[in-house]
Amino acid sequence: MDRSAEDLLRELAPQVLGALVRRYGVFDTCEDAVQESLLAAALQWPAEGVPDNPRGWLVTVASRKLVDHVRSEQARRNREDRIALATPQAEMLSAAADATPQADRDDSLALLFLCCHPGLSQPSRIALTLRAVGGLTTAQIAAAFLVPEATMAQRISRAKQTIKTSGTPLRMPQAAERAERLGEVLHVLYLIFNEGYTTTDGTDLTAPTLSAEAIRLTRLLHRLLPDDGETAGLLALMLLTDARRPARTTPDGDLVPLAEQNRSTWDRRLIAEGTDLISRTLPRGQVGAYQVQAAIAAVHDEAEHVDATDWPQILVLYGLLEQIAPNPMVTLNRAVAVAMVDGPAAGLDLLAALQSDKRMAGHHRLLATRAHLLELLGEHDAAADAYRDAARRTTSTPERRHLTNRAAQLAPLHS
């Protein structure tokens, strides 16, 4: 199957799952049926062509798979009765596979809130949403959480069982409940975008479909909650970050660091939209972490070349971010800003404190940052060693290739 058809299936998967859950209310079985319909499409569409209404095709096939599955479960007659009553007999028997659905609405956002059910733990909410809405594989999610794939598979299975047992319908929650769950929803969207912008593993640096889906869902959420500053901040952050995608890799797929990117290829339309959004949002009320990150991205994007970057302003913003949402990755980024303002030695001093943090010890990004600052300091042997160590620890092929090349480039300087 060609890439365009694969992209279409990934885009439609959460919409089809949302349609089935809304109709039948059995999350776990619906997801199994949707996966079967996606497999059927992957087998049939290359030979027969993509149907006129691919979403309707998938909904119809998944519905039939679901009915077949329920009928085979003789010990679950009560669920069969419920599903049979919910499905018009004519649709089960004779509906055209690509018939236009009666209500061609996209339930992806409601599905997103369902996956962030309060009965689930935070890791389970994120994992389930990445699987059901983001379209990530269990292996990709496991890599993001740094746990074995089997462990993540069990977590997702338990999460689906919890959703089923709760009997929660597929609908947008009321205002009070929505406010409670919004933070987790935003975090999930943030993770989906990040996985698309820099994949955790595989041969490609990016997975544009995931980032595009995260942006699409965040736009929907912003439309629903136009006065929520953090929703606007997250959307601005995504737009300002995704604007750099065209310059992030060479034609061969090699990683290009921010400082070396051809900024003339950045998407100025996205930069203008993101900058306008965050400029309108920041003065309105309480500033949150996503808004600060968007402001940092805007400073980078507004610099015509790397030497024009306003690093003192970025350092101030990272200091604010560390107060609002302290975590080792924020400190890591602040160390780079410190190095750009006060020199690489000052940045290395800040990194030294992170080496004792269990969440960061041995992390390839910490090692790569240390290597970069050592290189700026002129300690090329130590920098090459750190680049090689970072390359061994990353699961991303493009990142590993980039880090290995950086080490190789430094080696001749002291050969």
DRENDO-806959 format. One record per residue: residue in one letter; y, x, z of N, C-alpha, C in turn. Coordinates in steps of 0.1 Angstrom, whole numbers, padded with zeros to 4 digits, always signed. Layout:
% residues N
AYXZYXZYXZ ...
% end
This chain:
% residues 415
M-0012+0009+0000+0000+0000+0000+0012+0009+0000 D+0022+0005-0008+0034+0013-0009+0043+0011+0003 R+0053+0021+0005+0061+0021+0017+0069+0008+0018 S+0074+0002+0007+0082-0010+0008+0074-0022+0014 A+0061-0023+0010+0053-0034+0015+0050-0031+0030 E+0048-0018+0034+0045-0015+0048+0057-0018+0056 D+0069-0015+0051+0082-0018+0058+0083-0033+0060 L+0080-0041+0050+0081-0055+0050+0071-0061+0061 L+0059-0056+0062+0049-0060+0072+0055-0057+0086 R+0060-0046+0088+0065-0042+0101+0077-0051+0105 E+0085-0054+0095+0097-0063+0098+0092-0077+0101 L+0082-0082+0094+0078-0096+0096+0069-0097+0108 A+0062-0087+0113+0052-0088+0123+0058-0096+0136 P+0069-0092+0141+0074-0099+0153+0078-0113+0150 Q+0083-0115+0138+0087-0129+0134+0075-0138+0133 V+0064-0133+0128+0052-0141+0127+0046-0143+0141 L+0046-0133+0149+0041-0135+0163+0049-0145+0170 G+0062-0144+0169+0071-0154+0175+0068-0168+0171 A+0066-0170+0158+0063-0183+0152+0050-0189+0158 L+0040-0180+0159+0027-0184+0165+0027-0187+0179 V+0034-0179+0187+0035-0181+0202+0043-0194+0204 R+0054-0196+0196+0061-0209+0198+0053-0221+0195 R+0044-0220+0185+0036-0231+0182+0024-0233+0191 Y+0017-0222+0195+0005-0223+0202+0005-0219+0217 G+0014-0210+0221+0016-0207+0235+0006-0198+0241 V-0002-0191+0233-0013-0182+0238-0010-0168+0233 F-0002-0161+0240+0003-0148+0236-0007-0138+0231 D-0017-0136+0240-0027-0126+0237-0035-0129+0224 T-0040-0141+0223-0048-0145+0211-0039-0145+0199 C-0027-0149+0200-0018-0149+0189-0015-0135+0183 E-0014-0126+0192-0012-0112+0187-0024-0107+0180 D-0036-0110+0185-0048-0106+0178-0048-0112+0164 A-0045-0125+0163-0045-0132+0150-0034-0126+0141 V-0023-0122+0146-0013-0116+0137-0017-0103+0132 Q-0024-0095+0140-0029-0082+0136-0039-0084+0125 E-0048-0094+0126-0057-0097+0115-0050-0101+0102 S-0040-0109+0103-0033-0113+0091-0026-0101+0085 L-0021-0092+0093-0014-0080+0087-0025-0072+0080 L-0037-0071+0086-0047-0063+0079-0051-0070+0066 A-0052-0083+0066-0055-0091+0054-0045-0088+0043 A-0032-0088+0047-0021-0085+0038-0022-0071+0032 A-0025-0062+0041-0026-0048+0036-0037-0046+0026 L-0048-0054+0027-0059-0054+0017-0056-0062+0004 Q-0049-0073+0006-0048-0082-0006-0035-0080-0014 W-0024-0077-0007-0011-0076-0014-0011-0065-0025 P-0017-0053-0022-0016-0043-0033-0023-0047-0046 A-0034-0055-0045-0041-0060-0057-0035-0073-0063 E-0030-0082-0054-0026-0095-0059-0011-0096-0059 G-0004-0087-0053+0011-0087-0053+0016-0094-0040 V+0028-0091-0036+0034-0097-0025+0037-0112-0028 P+0033-0122-0020+0036-0136-0022+0051-0139-0022 D+0054-0150-0028+0068-0154-0029+0074-0156-0015 N+0066-0161-0006+0071-0162+0008+0062-0155+0017 P+0064-0142+0019+0054-0133+0026+0053-0138+0041 R+0064-0142+0047+0064-0146+0061+0055-0159+0062 G+0057-0168+0053+0049-0180+0053+0034-0177+0051 W+0031-0168+0042+0017-0164+0040+0011-0158+0053 L+0018-0150+0060+0013-0144+0072+0011-0154+0083 V+0021-0163+0084+0020-0174+0095+0008-0182+0092 T+0006-0186+0079-0005-0195+0076-0019-0188+0078 V-0020-0175+0074-0032-0168+0076-0035-0166+0091 A-0025-0162+0098-0026-0159+0112-0030-0172+0120 S-0024-0183+0116-0028-0196+0122-0043-0199+0120 R-0047-0197+0107-0061-0200+0105-0071-0190+0112 K-0067-0178+0113-0075-0168+0121-0075-0172+0136 L-0064-0177+0141-0064-0182+0154-0073-0194+0157 V-0072-0203+0148-0080-0215+0149-0095-0211+0148 D-0098-0203+0139-0112-0198+0138-0117-0191+0150 H-0108-0183+0156-0112-0176+0168-0114-0186+0180 V-0106-0196+0181-0107-0205+0192-0119-0214+0191 R-0122-0218+0178-0134-0226+0176-0147-0218+0179 S-0146-0205+0178-0158-0197+0181-0160-0195+0196 E-0150-0198+0204-0151-0196+0218-0155-0209+0225 Q-0168-0212+0225-0173-0224+0230-0170-0226+0245 A-0168-0215+0252-0165-0216+0266-0151-0220+0269 R-0143-0220+0258-0128-0223+0260-0124-0235+0253 R-0132-0246+0255-0129-0258+0247-0115-0264+0250 N-0110-0262+0262-0097-0268+0266-0086-0261+0257 R-0087-0248+0255-0077-0242+0247-0078-0246+0232 E-0091-0248+0228-0093-0253+0214-0086-0266+0212 D-0088-0275+0222-0082-0288+0221-0067-0287+0220 R-0061-0279+0228-0046-0277+0228-0041-0272+0215 I-0048-0262+0209-0043-0256+0197-0046-0266+0185 A-0057-0273+0185-0060-0282+0175-0050-0294+0174 L-0046-0298+0186-0036-0309+0187-0022-0304+0182 A-0019-0291+0184-0006-0286+0180-0005-0283+0165 T-0017-0283+0158-0017-0279+0144-0020-0291+0136 P-0011-0295+0126-0015-0307+0117-0027-0304+0110 Q-0036-0314+0109-0049-0312+0102-0047-0308+0088 A-0037-0314+0081-0034-0310+0067-0031-0295+0065 E-0024-0290+0075-0021-0276+0074-0033-0267+0076 M-0042-0271+0084-0054-0263+0086-0063-0263+0074 L-0063-0274+0067-0072-0276+0056-0066-0272+0042 S-0054-0274+0040-0049-0273+0026-0035-0267+0024 A-0029-0262+0034-0015-0256+0033-0016-0244+0024 A-0007-0243+0015-0006-0231+0006-0002-0219+0015 A-0008-0208+0012-0006-0196+0020+0008-0191+0020 D+0015-0194+0009+0029-0189+0009+0039-0201+0009 A+0035-0212+0014+0043-0224+0015+0055-0221+0024 T+0067-0227+0021+0078-0225+0029+0076-0232+0043 P+0078-0224+0054+0076-0231+0067+0087-0241+0070 Q+0083-0251+0078+0092-0262+0081+0105-0257+0088 A+0103-0247+0096+0115-0241+0103+0114-0226+0102 D+0122-0221+0092+0121-0207+0090+0130-0199+0099 R+0128-0200+0112+0137-0194+0121+0130-0181+0127 D+0138-0172+0131+0133-0159+0136+0133-0160+0151 D+0121-0159+0157+0119-0160+0171+0118-0146+0178 S+0122-0135+0170+0121-0122+0176+0128-0120+0189 L+0140-0126+0190+0148-0124+0202+0142-0131+0214 A+0138-0143+0211+0131-0150+0222+0118-0143+0226 L+0111-0138+0216+0099-0130+0219+0102-0118+0228 L+0114-0112+0225+0118-0100+0232+0120-0104+0247 F+0126-0115+0250+0128-0119+0264+0115-0123+0270 L+0106-0129+0262+0092-0132+0268+0085-0119+0272 C+0086-0109+0264+0079-0096+0267+0085-0089+0279 C+0098-0093+0283+0104-0088+0295+0103-0098+0306 H+0091-0104+0307+0088-0114+0317+0089-0108+0331 P+0095-0115+0341+0097-0110+0354+0083-0107+0361 G+0072-0113+0357+0059-0110+0363+0053-0097+0359 L+0060-0090+0350+0055-0077+0345+0062-0066+0352 S+0056-0055+0354+0063-0043+0359+0072-0038+0348 Q+0082-0029+0351+0091-0024+0341+0084-0016+0330 P+0074-0007+0334+0067+0000+0323+0059-0010+0314 S+0054-0020+0320+0046-0030+0312+0055-0038+0302 R+0067-0042+0307+0076-0049+0299+0080-0041+0287 I+0083-0028+0289+0088-0019+0278+0076-0017+0269 A+0064-0014+0274+0053-0011+0265+0049-0023+0257 L+0049-0035+0263+0045-0047+0255+0055-0050+0244 T+0068-0049+0248+0078-0052+0238+0078-0041+0226 L+0076-0029+0229+0075-0019+0219+0063-0022+0210 R+0053-0028+0215+0041-0031+0207+0043-0044+0199 A+0048-0054+0206+0048-0068+0199+0061-0069+0191 V+0072-0064+0195+0085-0066+0188+0088-0054+0180 G+0086-0042+0185+0090-0030+0178+0080-0025+0168 G+0068-0029+0169+0058-0026+0160+0052-0012+0162 L+0054-0006+0173+0049+0008+0176+0034+0007+0178 T+0027+0017+0175+0012+0018+0178+0011+0021+0193 T-0001+0018+0198-0004+0022+0212-0003+0037+0214 A-0007+0045+0204-0006+0059+0205+0009+0064+0206 Q+0017+0058+0198+0032+0062+0199+0038+0058+0213 I+0034+0046+0218+0039+0042+0231+0034+0051+0242 A+0021+0055+0241+0015+0064+0251+0022+0077+0251 A+0026+0082+0239+0033+0095+0238+0047+0094+0245 A+0053+0083+0243+0066+0081+0248+0066+0081+0264 F+0055+0075+0269+0053+0074+0284+0046+0086+0290 L+0041+0095+0281+0034+0107+0285+0021+0103+0293 V+0014+0093+0288+0001+0089+0294-0009+0089+0283 P-0022+0089+0287-0033+0089+0277-0032+0075+0270 E-0037+0075+0257-0037+0063+0249-0045+0052+0255 A-0057+0056+0261-0065+0045+0268-0058+0039+0279 T-0050+0046+0287-0043+0041+0298-0032+0031+0293 M-0025+0034+0282-0015+0026+0277-0022+0013+0271 A-0033+0014+0264-0040+0003+0259-0044-0007+0270 Q-0048-0002+0281-0051-0011+0293-0039-0018+0298 R-0028-0010+0299-0015-0016+0304-0010-0027+0295 I-0011-0025+0282-0007-0035+0273-0016-0048+0273 S-0029-0045+0275-0038-0056+0276-0035-0065+0288 R-0033-0058+0299-0030-0065+0312-0017-0073+0311 A-0007-0067+0304+0006-0073+0302+0004-0086+0294 K-0004-0086+0284-0006-0098+0275-0013-0108+0284 Q-0023-0104+0292-0030-0114+0301-0020-0120+0311 T-0011-0113+0316-0001-0118+0325+0008-0129+0318 I+0012-0126+0306+0020-0135+0299+0012-0148+0296 K+0000-0147+0293-0009-0158+0290-0011-0167+0303 T-0014-0160+0314-0016-0167+0326-0003-0174+0331 S+0008-0169+0329+0021-0174+0334+0024-0188+0327 G+0019-0189+0315+0022-0202+0307+0036-0203+0303 T+0044-0192+0303+0058-0193+0300+0060-0196+0285 P+0067-0206+0281+0069-0210+0267+0078-0200+0260 L+0077-0199+0247+0086-0190+0239+0100-0197+0238 R+0109-0193+0245+0123-0199+0244+0133-0189+0250 M+0145-0190+0247+0155-0182+0253+0157-0187+0267 P+0157-0178+0277+0159-0182+0291+0173-0187+0293 Q+0174-0195+0304+0187-0200+0308+0196-0189+0313 A+0209-0192+0314+0219-0182+0316+0216-0173+0328 A+0213-0179+0340+0210-0171+0352+0198-0161+0350 E+0188-0166+0345+0176-0158+0342+0178-0148+0332 R+0185-0152+0322+0189-0142+0311+0196-0130+0316 A+0206-0133+0325+0214-0122+0330+0205-0112+0338 E+0195-0117+0345+0186-0109+0353+0178-0100+0344 R+0174-0105+0333+0165-0098+0324+0172-0090+0313 L+0185-0091+0312+0192-0085+0301+0191-0070+0302 G+0192-0064+0314+0191-0049+0315+0179-0044+0309 E+0167-0050+0312+0154-0045+0307+0154-0047+0292 V+0159-0058+0287+0159-0061+0273+0167-0050+0266 L+0179-0046+0271+0187-0036+0265+0180-0022+0265 H+0173-0020+0276+0166-0007+0277+0154-0006+0267 V+0148-0017+0265+0137-0018+0255+0143-0015+0241 L+0154-0022+0238+0160-0020+0225+0164-0005+0223 Y+0169+0001+0234+0173+0015+0233+0161+0024+0230 L+0150+0021+0237+0138+0029+0234+0133+0027+0220 I+0133+0015+0215+0128+0012+0201+0137+0020+0192 F+0150+0020+0194+0159+0027+0185+0156+0042+0185 N+0155+0047+0197+0152+0062+0199+0139+0066+0192 E+0129+0058+0193+0116+0061+0187+0118+0061+0172 G+0127+0053+0166+0129+0053+0152+0138+0064+0148 Y+0147+0069+0157+0157+0079+0153+0150+0093+0154 T+0142+0095+0164+0134+0107+0165+0120+0103+0170 T+0110+0103+0162+0097+0099+0165+0090+0108+0175 T+0082+0103+0183+0075+0111+0194+0064+0120+0188 D+0059+0116+0176+0048+0124+0170+0048+0121+0155 G+0039+0128+0148+0037+0125+0134+0045+0135+0125 T+0044+0133+0112+0049+0143+0103+0064+0140+0099 D+0069+0128+0102+0082+0125+0098+0091+0125+0111 L+0103+0130+0109+0113+0131+0120+0117+0117+0125 T+0119+0108+0115+0125+0095+0118+0115+0084+0113 A+0117+0072+0119+0111+0060+0114+0122+0049+0112 P+0128+0050+0101+0140+0041+0099+0138+0026+0101 T+0126+0021+0099+0124+0007+0101+0125+0003+0115 L+0121+0012+0124+0122+0009+0139+0137+0008+0143 S+0144+0018+0138+0159+0018+0142+0166+0006+0136 A+0163+0003+0124+0169-0009+0117+0165-0021+0125 E+0153-0023+0130+0149-0034+0137+0156-0035+0150 A+0158-0024+0157+0165-0023+0170+0179-0027+0168 I+0186-0023+0157+0199-0026+0154+0200-0041+0151 R+0191-0046+0143+0191-0061+0140+0190-0069+0152 L+0181-0066+0161+0179-0074+0173+0191-0072+0183 T+0197-0061+0183+0209-0059+0192+0221-0067+0186 R+0222-0067+0173+0232-0076+0167+0230-0090+0171 L+0218-0095+0170+0215-0109+0175+0219-0111+0189 L+0215-0101+0197+0219-0103+0212+0234-0102+0214 H+0241-0094+0206+0255-0093+0208+0262-0106+0203 R+0256-0112+0193+0261-0125+0188+0259-0136+0199 L+0248-0135+0206+0245-0145+0216+0254-0142+0229 L+0257-0129+0232+0265-0126+0244+0276-0117+0239 P+0286-0122+0232+0297-0114+0227+0306-0108+0237 D+0306-0113+0250+0315-0108+0260+0308-0098+0269 D+0295-0095+0267+0288-0085+0275+0290-0071+0270 G+0297-0063+0279+0301-0050+0275+0290-0041+0272 E+0279-0041+0279+0268-0032+0277+0260-0035+0264 T+0259-0048+0261+0253-0052+0248+0261-0046+0237 A+0274-0048+0237+0283-0042+0227+0283-0027+0227 G+0282-0021+0239+0281-0007+0240+0268-0001+0233 L+0257-0008+0236+0245-0004+0230+0245-0005+0215 L+0250-0016+0210+0251-0018+0195+0260-0007+0189 A+0271-0004+0196+0280+0007+0191+0273+0020+0191 L+0266+0023+0201+0259+0036+0202+0249+0037+0191 M+0241+0026+0188+0231+0027+0177+0238+0029+0164 L+0249+0022+0161+0256+0024+0148+0261+0038+0147 L+0268+0043+0157+0274+0056+0156+0263+0067+0155 T+0252+0065+0161+0241+0075+0160+0234+0074+0147 D+0231+0062+0143+0223+0060+0130+0232+0064+0118 A+0245+0065+0120+0253+0069+0109+0250+0083+0104 R+0245+0091+0113+0242+0106+0110+0228+0107+0103 R+0220+0097+0102+0207+0098+0097+0206+0105+0084 P+0215+0103+0074+0213+0109+0061+0214+0124+0061 A+0220+0130+0072+0222+0144+0073+0212+0151+0082 R+0203+0143+0088+0195+0149+0099+0183+0157+0093 T+0180+0155+0081+0168+0162+0075+0172+0167+0061 T+0165+0178+0057+0166+0183+0044+0158+0175+0034 P+0159+0177+0021+0150+0169+0012+0135+0171+0015 D+0132+0183+0021+0118+0185+0024+0114+0179+0038 G+0123+0173+0044+0120+0167+0057+0122+0176+0069 D+0128+0187+0067+0131+0196+0079+0143+0191+0087 L+0142+0194+0100+0153+0189+0109+0165+0198+0107 V+0177+0191+0107+0190+0198+0106+0197+0195+0119 P+0200+0205+0127+0208+0202+0140+0221+0196+0137 L+0227+0190+0147+0240+0183+0146+0251+0193+0141 A+0251+0205+0147+0261+0215+0143+0261+0219+0129 E+0249+0218+0122+0247+0223+0109+0247+0212+0098 Q+0249+0199+0103+0248+0188+0093+0260+0187+0084 N+0257+0182+0072+0267+0180+0062+0274+0166+0065 R+0285+0167+0071+0291+0155+0077+0297+0145+0066 S+0298+0151+0054+0303+0142+0043+0292+0132+0039 T+0280+0134+0043+0269+0124+0041+0267+0114+0052 W+0275+0115+0063+0274+0105+0073+0279+0092+0068 D+0273+0081+0073+0277+0067+0069+0290+0063+0075 R+0301+0064+0068+0314+0061+0073+0316+0047+0077 R+0309+0038+0070+0310+0024+0073+0304+0021+0087 L+0293+0027+0090+0287+0025+0104+0296+0031+0114 I+0302+0043+0111+0310+0050+0121+0323+0041+0124 A+0328+0035+0113+0340+0027+0115+0337+0014+0123 E+0325+0008+0120+0321-0004+0128+0318+0000+0142 G+0311+0011+0145+0308+0014+0158+0320+0018+0166 T+0329+0026+0160+0341+0030+0167+0350+0018+0171 D+0351+0009+0161+0360-0003+0164+0354-0011+0175 L+0340-0012+0175+0334-0020+0186+0336-0014+0199 I+0333-0001+0201+0335+0005+0214+0349+0006+0218 S+0359+0007+0209+0373+0008+0212+0377-0006+0218 R+0372-0017+0212+0375-0030+0217+0368-0033+0230 T+0357-0027+0233+0349-0030+0244+0353-0023+0257 L+0356-0010+0256+0358-0002+0268+0370-0007+0277 P+0381-0012+0271+0392-0017+0280+0389-0030+0286 R+0378-0037+0283+0377-0051+0287+0372-0053+0301 G+0364-0044+0306+0358-0046+0320+0351-0034+0325 Q+0341-0037+0333+0333-0026+0340+0326-0018+0329 V+0328-0005+0330+0321+0004+0320+0307+0008+0324 G+0298+0007+0315+0284+0009+0318+0279+0021+0310 A+0266+0025+0312+0261+0037+0306+0261+0037+0291 Y+0257+0025+0285+0257+0025+0270+0270+0026+0264 Q+0280+0021+0271+0294+0022+0266+0299+0037+0266 V+0295+0044+0277+0299+0058+0278+0292+0066+0267 Q+0279+0064+0265+0271+0071+0255+0277+0068+0241 A+0282+0056+0239+0288+0052+0226+0301+0060+0224 A+0308+0061+0235+0321+0069+0235+0318+0083+0231 I+0308+0089+0237+0304+0103+0234+0301+0104+0219 A+0293+0095+0214+0289+0095+0200+0301+0094+0191 A+0311+0086+0195+0323+0084+0187+0331+0097+0186 V+0331+0104+0197+0338+0117+0197+0332+0127+0187 H+0319+0127+0187+0311+0136+0178+0314+0132+0163 D+0313+0118+0161+0315+0113+0147+0329+0115+0142 E+0339+0115+0151+0352+0116+0146+0357+0130+0142 A+0349+0140+0146+0352+0154+0143+0348+0157+0129 E+0358+0162+0121+0355+0164+0107+0345+0176+0105 H+0345+0185+0114+0336+0196+0114+0332+0200+0128 V+0322+0208+0130+0317+0210+0143+0327+0217+0152 D+0335+0226+0146+0346+0233+0154+0357+0224+0159 A+0358+0212+0153+0368+0203+0157+0364+0194+0168 T+0352+0195+0172+0346+0186+0183+0354+0188+0196 D+0358+0177+0202+0366+0177+0214+0356+0178+0226 W+0351+0190+0228+0341+0192+0239+0346+0190+0253 P+0359+0193+0256+0364+0189+0269+0363+0174+0272 Q+0366+0166+0262+0365+0151+0264+0350+0147+0265 I+0341+0153+0258+0327+0150+0259+0322+0154+0273 L+0327+0166+0278+0322+0170+0291+0327+0160+0302 V+0339+0155+0301+0344+0145+0310+0335+0132+0309 L+0332+0128+0297+0324+0116+0296+0310+0118+0301 Y+0304+0130+0299+0290+0132+0305+0291+0132+0320 G+0302+0137+0326+0304+0137+0340+0304+0123+0345 L+0311+0114+0338+0311+0100+0342+0298+0093+0340 L+0291+0097+0329+0277+0091+0327+0268+0095+0338 E+0269+0107+0343+0260+0112+0353+0263+0105+0366 Q+0275+0100+0368+0278+0092+0380+0272+0078+0379 I+0273+0072+0367+0269+0058+0364+0254+0057+0364 A+0247+0067+0356+0233+0066+0354+0227+0080+0355 P+0226+0086+0367+0221+0099+0368+0206+0100+0364 N+0203+0110+0355+0189+0113+0351+0190+0127+0345 P+0178+0134+0345+0178+0147+0340+0182+0149+0326 M+0180+0139+0317+0184+0141+0303+0199+0141+0302 V+0206+0133+0310+0221+0133+0310+0225+0147+0315 T+0219+0152+0325+0223+0166+0330+0220+0176+0319 L+0210+0175+0312+0206+0184+0301+0218+0184+0291 N+0222+0172+0287+0233+0171+0277+0246+0176+0283 R+0248+0174+0296+0261+0179+0302+0261+0194+0302 A+0249+0200+0303+0248+0214+0303+0253+0220+0290 V+0249+0213+0279+0254+0218+0266+0269+0217+0265 A+0274+0206+0270+0289+0204+0270+0296+0215+0278 V+0290+0218+0290+0295+0229+0298+0295+0242+0291 A+0284+0244+0284+0283+0257+0276+0294+0258+0265 M+0297+0246+0259+0307+0246+0248+0321+0248+0254 V+0323+0244+0266+0337+0245+0272+0338+0258+0280 D+0328+0261+0289+0330+0272+0298+0321+0284+0294 G+0313+0283+0283+0305+0294+0279+0290+0292+0282 P+0281+0298+0274+0267+0296+0275+0261+0299+0289 A+0267+0310+0296+0261+0313+0309+0263+0302+0319 A+0274+0295+0318+0277+0284+0327+0267+0273+0324 G+0264+0270+0312+0254+0260+0308+0240+0264+0313 L+0236+0277+0312+0223+0281+0317+0222+0280+0332 D+0233+0282+0339+0232+0280+0354+0229+0265+0357 L+0235+0256+0349+0232+0242+0352+0217+0238+0348 L+0212+0245+0337+0198+0242+0333+0188+0247+0344 A+0192+0258+0351+0183+0263+0361+0179+0253+0371 A+0189+0244+0375+0186+0234+0385+0176+0224+0380 L+0175+0222+0367+0166+0212+0361+0152+0217+0361 Q+0150+0230+0361+0136+0235+0360+0127+0232+0372 S+0134+0228+0383+0126+0224+0395+0124+0209+0395 D+0129+0201+0385+0128+0187+0384+0114+0184+0378 K+0105+0177+0385+0092+0174+0379+0092+0166+0366 R+0103+0158+0364+0104+0150+0352+0107+0159+0340 M+0113+0171+0343+0118+0179+0332+0110+0193+0330 A+0103+0197+0341+0097+0210+0341+0087+0210+0329 G+0089+0220+0320+0081+0222+0308+0084+0213+0297 H+0094+0204+0298+0097+0195+0287+0103+0203+0276 H+0099+0200+0263+0103+0208+0252+0118+0208+0250 R+0125+0197+0253+0140+0196+0251+0147+0206+0261 L+0142+0207+0273+0148+0216+0282+0146+0231+0277 L+0134+0234+0272+0131+0247+0267+0140+0250+0255 A+0141+0240+0246+0148+0242+0234+0163+0244+0237 T+0169+0237+0246+0183+0238+0250+0185+0252+0256 R+0176+0256+0265+0177+0269+0271+0177+0280+0260 A+0168+0278+0250+0167+0288+0239+0180+0289+0231 H+0186+0277+0229+0199+0277+0221+0210+0284+0229 L+0211+0282+0242+0221+0288+0250+0219+0303+0251 L+0206+0307+0252+0203+0321+0252+0207+0328+0239 E+0205+0321+0228+0209+0326+0215+0224+0328+0214 L+0231+0318+0219+0246+0319+0219+0251+0331+0228 L+0243+0334+0238+0246+0345+0247+0243+0358+0241 G+0235+0358+0230+0231+0371+0224+0218+0376+0229 E+0211+0369+0238+0198+0373+0243+0187+0368+0233 H+0185+0375+0222+0177+0369+0211+0162+0370+0214 D+0157+0380+0221+0143+0381+0225+0139+0369+0234 A+0147+0367+0244+0144+0356+0254+0146+0343+0247 A+0155+0342+0238+0157+0329+0230+0145+0326+0222 A+0140+0336+0214+0129+0334+0206+0116+0330+0214 D+0114+0336+0225+0103+0332+0234+0105+0317+0238 A+0117+0313+0242+0119+0300+0246+0117+0290+0235 Y+0122+0294+0223+0119+0285+0211+0104+0283+0208 R+0097+0294+0209+0082+0293+0207+0076+0284+0218 D+0080+0286+0230+0074+0278+0241+0077+0263+0239 A+0090+0260+0234+0094+0246+0232+0085+0241+0220 A+0083+0249+0210+0076+0244+0198+0061+0241+0202 R+0055+0248+0211+0042+0245+0216+0041+0232+0223 R+0052+0227+0229+0051+0216+0238+0056+0203+0231 T+0062+0203+0219+0066+0191+0213+0055+0185+0205 T+0055+0172+0204+0045+0165+0196+0050+0161+0182 S+0063+0164+0179+0069+0161+0166+0067+0173+0157 T+0061+0170+0145+0059+0181+0136+0072+0187+0131 P+0082+0179+0127+0095+0185+0122+0101+0193+0133 E+0101+0188+0145+0107+0196+0156+0100+0209+0159 R+0087+0208+0158+0079+0220+0160+0082+0231+0149 R+0083+0226+0137+0086+0235+0126+0100+0241+0127 H+0110+0233+0131+0123+0238+0133+0124+0248+0144 L+0117+0245+0155+0118+0255+0167+0111+0268+0163 T+0100+0267+0156+0092+0279+0152+0101+0287+0142 N+0108+0281+0133+0116+0288+0124+0128+0295+0131 R+0133+0288+0141+0144+0294+0149+0140+0307+0155 A+0127+0306+0161+0122+0318+0167+0120+0329+0157 A+0115+0326+0145+0112+0336+0135+0125+0342+0130 Q+0136+0334+0129+0148+0339+0124+0154+0349+0134 L+0151+0348+0147+0157+0357+0157+0148+0369+0158 A+0135+0369+0155+0127+0380+0157+0131+0392+0149 P+0135+0391+0136+0139+0403+0128+0151+0410+0134 L+0159+0403+0142+0171+0410+0148+0167+0421+0158 H+0155+0420+0163+0150+0430+0173+0137+0436+0169 S+0134+0436+0156+0121+0442+0151+0122+0457+0149 
% end
